[in-house]
Amino acid sequence: MTMSDPLADMFTRVRNAASARHDTVRVPMSKVKRSIAEVLKQEGFITNIGEVKDGTRAYLELKISYGNDRRAVLSGIRRVSRPGLRVYVNKGEIPRVFGGLGIAIMSTSSGVMSGREAWRRQVGGEVLCYVW
């Protein structure tokens, strides 16, 4: 079975694992998913990124970050730009998620980065998702 939107699949897996209070979640490996996972780690939503080989397939194993009360730091993740409707923004239009409490993950000409980092570097690009 082919998947029309692999990033939406990754976001759904992470969202479901966080709400079910799983320690780790596996997602099929790709360079873009790896870059998104690095941004999530930098922002504190996940604590560790591992690579797992299962036969011929490679997976990313993400360790989800939890607070002292055993609630996930990541409470929501939403795909913004999707295959049917791409969303691009200029450097002055970078969105703020929940007044700065969340982050926007963007794909720019300088690589995948958070909205704050894109704003600092003064680059625009495609808004992949919102995380809060």
C-alpha angles and dihedrals in degrees: 000000000000122000118224095198115026093175092056087051090053092049092048092050092050093045092049094046091050093049091047089049095237117166096222139015130200122218127178111266126255134146094248092049089050090052092048090049090052090054091048089051093049090051093048100247092118128026105205141018121206135175120227127189117210107182106299095344127087124210137189113229110206121195108213119225118234132188127231091274091056092251117135117252087221106069098165144007125186131187111231108174111045135173093267096046121024116199118208127178136191122235090265095050100056106141126239113220115220092342093304098316091106133038137234116222112214137188108220137169086263093054136267112326144148120276091249091055091047089051091051091050092043095233130133130204145134118334105225101179149332120241126191 
